[in-house]
Amino acid sequence: MTGWLQITRGDAPLIVCFPHGGTAIPEDIEALLASPWLARKDADWHIADLYAFVRDRGATTIGTAVSRSVIDCNRDPSGASLYPGQATTGLCPVETFDGEPLYPDEPPDEAEIARRREFWFDPYHAAIRAEIARLRAAHERIVLYDAHSIRSRIPRLFEGELPQFNVGTNGGTTCTPELRDAVAGICADSGMSHVVDGRFRGGWTTRHHGAPASGIHAIQMELAIRGYLEEPASPSPEDWPAPLAPKPAVLPALHRVIDACLDFAKGTP
């Protein structure tokens, strides 16, 4: 598979990542799956389109076109859980968020997982490291913003309805309080629900690359997907995915969040 790694370079001190926006599945892997629709159901639908405006701000974007069911580029490559004691999916998921099996027969074995990691996961994170190095050479500090979305209600993963904005800093370790509080304040001012370091505290990308002491401030934004599309109560092949809303409710706040990240990186009061 070619063209799966999507990089748009800018010169501003901001990198926006999309590890879960892809839906591509190689034919040899798709033939093993119970359902191609199930394998694509948990994508961060339309996430790159929602954040397309960041390129006008000079941000660098890094995304993968590959479905997270093939390889999840935001999981610990060792296989260790990012959320011990809570339901989650692994590096090469074997079930959907709702617990539906992805493989009717044998799931990927260790050799297959290693192959997928070498082909997709490692190059994706090498690209992030390269862009961090390029921008840090020009800026005293940069922001790595990991962009995600998820359905608002998934009982297997969390209780009730997820807040609209879920800011993740792994307990304040991946960025400074100044950046965290600026982003959280904008979410609060939006009038929509938000939480900091709640159910989603940040995945492998923010935890692995974030290094505030070295001028690399990483923050994850997990959006409840209802903020930018019409979300069915129980998705089916007939109604999922829904199209991107013409005027996404979350977009004004996201513009302010991205501007706050840039102001922080540039040291603008």
Beta strands, then each sheet from edge to edge (+ up, - down):
strand 1: 5-8
strand 2: 14-18
strand 3: 60-64
strand 4: 142-150
strand 5: 165-168
strand 6: 194-196
strand 7: 216-224
sheet 1: 1+ 3- 2- 4- 7- 5+ 6+
end
